[in-house]
Amino acid sequence: MELELPLIWFIGVGMKPALFQAVCPVYIIEEEPELQRFVIAPMDEEAFVRRPTDGDTVLQATIKRYMSRETKVRLHQPVFRSTVLRAYEDRCAVCNLGHRELLDAAHIIPDSHDLGIASVVNGMALCKIHHAAFDSFLMGIRPDHVVQIRPDLLEEVDGPMLQHGLKELHGKPLMKLPSARGERPKRELLDMAYGRFLAGTAA
Ligand SMILES: [Zn+2]
């Protein structure tokens, strides 16, 4: 902290095998000796190269940036993604698609909401299509883990993506859940998200 040197922070996201998400560069911006911990803030690479011009040191600029929500999100995002994808063994919860490039770590309750925490119990690994369908209420997930497709979509006739990718999944249970119970979606969060789906469907 005194030398204002950039560090690489390895955050554990899984055990057996041990997996870490590297976040860099980060700076130690504060010491909390009574709690025996440090406050760590990420610095985006762009700002690092640009160097602050207003007389701030890198550390001072980092502290200013850390105060913005944007920076906190940038730190949480890769850790949330790694944790969720690992828990779902790189598979879409809805269709079991197993290509990491096509998967997202979706929030059950959006992170703009107070309860939208970046925790695996508020997450699900979803492929791009199912993530977008979930976020736009074309698809809901019942608290008992059954997929629901918006009624008007079930009436629609179209190509294979609509048919196999959405309509045929209606009423089917999720295909992939974390094997550890403690990592499965929290019931209250699913309840709330399903309520939002029903409200969206009725509208
Ligand atoms: Zn999917």
Boltz pocket constraint, residues with backbone or C-beta under 6 A from the ligand:
constraints:
  - pocket:
      binder: B
      contacts: [[A, 92], [A, 93], [A, 94], [A, 95], [A, 96], [A, 97], [A, 126], [A, 127], [A, 128], [A, 129], [A, 130]]
      max_distance: 6.0
